[in-house]
Amino acid sequence: MLNEEICRLREKLNDSILNEPDYNITYQISVELDQLIAEYYSTEMKLTTQEKQKKHQKEKNLVAKN
């Protein structure tokens, strides 16, 4: 979902850079895109951290059983 929105805004930004005479509009799109990208990476970091924690817990449980 975020990937799709990021792609959509990238296209909109590229179009704005090429065709929009008002820099403020291009700037606003750029800010929105930056926020989405930050949200995407924040979500990915949380998922990666959770996956690492689960893996570590599984390894810890295996060691405890042996």
C-alpha positions in Angstrom: 0.0 0.0 0.0 2.7 2.5 1.0 4.8 1.4 -2.0 2.0 2.1 -4.4 1.4 5.6 -2.8 5.1 6.3 -3.0 5.2 5.4 -6.7 2.1 7.5 -7.4 3.6 10.5 -5.7 7.0 10.0 -7.4 5.2 10.2 -10.7 3.2 13.2 -9.6 6.5 14.9 -8.4 8.3 14.2 -11.7 5.4 15.6 -13.7 5.3 18.6 -11.4 9.0 19.2 -11.9 8.6 19.1 -15.7 5.3 20.9 -16.1 4.4 22.9 -13.0 5.4 26.6 -13.0 4.5 27.1 -9.4 7.4 25.8 -7.3 5.3 25.7 -4.1 3.2 22.9 -5.6 6.3 20.9 -6.5 7.7 21.5 -3.0 4.5 20.4 -1.3 4.5 17.1 -3.3 8.1 16.6 -2.4 7.4 17.1 1.3 4.5 14.6 1.1 6.7 12.1 -0.7 9.4 12.5 2.0 6.9 11.8 4.7 5.6 8.7 3.0 9.2 7.4 2.5 10.0 8.1 6.2 6.8 6.2 7.2 7.7 3.3 4.9 11.2 2.9 6.4 9.9 3.3 9.9 7.4 0.5 9.3 10.1 -1.7 7.7 12.5 -1.1 10.6 9.8 -2.2 13.1 9.0 -5.3 11.1 12.7 -6.2 10.8 13.2 -5.7 14.5 10.2 -7.9 15.4 11.5 -10.6 13.0 14.9 -10.5 14.6 13.4 -10.7 18.1 11.3 -13.7 17.1 14.3 -15.4 15.6 16.4 -14.7 18.7 13.7 -16.1 20.9 13.4 -19.3 18.8 17.2 -19.8 19.0 17.1 -19.1 22.8 14.3 -21.7 23.2 16.3 -24.3 21.2 19.4 -23.8 23.3 17.3 -24.0 26.5 15.8 -27.4 25.4 19.3 -28.9 24.7 
